[in-house]
Amino acid sequence: MSKYAQENFSTMTDLADLLVQQAGLDFRDAHELIADVVNRALAQKKTANQIIVNMIQDAARKRLGHTLPILNKQLQVALDPAQSVERKTGIGMPATSSVKQMLASSQADIADKTNWLKKQEEHLKLTYTLLTQTINNYK
């Protein structure tokens, strides 16, 4: 599964975000440039983990007329699926810390609802007992 995650193009938004943050591109230009890179990679039968800085620089020269200040290390971090997941923190996001937080919250919610349900069951049992006694008193 890890190999597939590294080879598919699921981290391309992270790569576009890198261009926005490090090279100052606007969101649309960054995504269009990465689309060019992905199309070239697909045409060359390359996987995502085979994208290199030169491919980004070639696409930047063609689309923007200049290269971008992107380092190979930054590219590798952006393309790493595990790091991509861990960067996505917040409610509903896939980072380990977020999932643990949601799990703890859900477990607390389940405990609260379980306690409420037990109280309701006890109340119903008591009500049933009182109702049964009342009915028996009229017999």
N, C-alpha and C positions, 0 to 999 in steps of 0.2 A: 504494500500500500504506500509506503514511504517513497519507493522508487517511482510509482505512478504519480504521486503528488509532485515530485521533483520534475517529472517530464511534462506534465500537462501545463496548460497556460493559466492556471488558477491564480498566479501571483502577478499577473500583468497590471492589475490596478495598483498594486504596491510599487511596481516599477514606474508607472505613470506618476504616482504620488512622489516618488523620489525625484523625478524631473521637475515637478512643481516646487518641491522644497529646496532642492540643491541647485537647480539651474534657473529657477524663477519663471518657468513656463506657466502659461495659464492652463487651466484644467483641460480645456478642449484641445489645445495644441499638443499637450503631453499625451493625451489619449490617442490622438490621431498619429502622432509619431510612433507610439508603441504599437499601434495597429499596423503601421508600415513594417516595423521590426518583426512582428508576429507573422505577417504575410510572407516576408522574406524567409523567415525560419521555416515556415510550412512548405514554401516552394523548394527549399533546399533539404526538405525532409529532416529538419532539426527539431529537437525537443526544447522545452523552455530552459532546461539547465545547460543547454549548449549555446544560449545567447551570450555573446561577448560584447564588451564595450565598443569594439570597432563597428559592430552592427548598428548600435545606437548612434554612433558618430556619423556613419554613412547616411543613415536615415535623417539625422539632424542637418547634415550638409545639404541633402536634397530638399528637405522640407523648409528649413529655416535659413540656409545659406551659411551656417557656421556650426562648429562643434559645441559640445556642452561640457561643463566642468563636472564630469562624473568619473569616479574612480572604480576600478574593478572590485575592490572590497565592498563599496556601497552597492554595486550591482549584485554581488553574491548575497549580501544581507537581504536585499529586496526580493531576490528570487528564492530564498529559503522558505519553504512552506511552513516549517515548524515556527520560525520566527514571525512569519506572516500571521499565523494564528495567535501567537502570544502578544503581538502588537495590538490586536483587536480586543480592547478591554471595554467594559461597561455593561450595562444591563442588556442581556440577550446576545452578547458577543461570545465568540468561541474561546477566548483565552482561558487557560487553566484557572487563573484566579477568579475570573468572572463566573465560570461554571461552578466552581466550589462555592462561591458566594450565593449563586442562585440555588444550588443544591441545599445549602444550609438554610436558606430562607424557606424553601419548599418543605424541608423536613420540619421546621418550626411551625409552618402553616398546617401541615398534616397533624402535628402533635396538638395544636390548638383545636383543630376541627375534631380530632378524636376525643379530646376532653369534652368538647361541647356535645358531641354525639352521646357519650356516656351519660352526661347529665340529663340529656333529653330522654334517654332510655330509662334512667332511674325515675324521672318524673312521670313517664308513661306507665311504668310498673306501679308506682304509688297511686296514680290516678285510676288505673285498672283495679287495683286492690280496693280502693275506696268505693268505686262504682259497684264492684261485685258485692261488697258489704252492704251498700245501700239497697241494692236489688234484693239481697237475701233478707234484709230487715222487713221488706214489704211482702215477703212470701208467707 
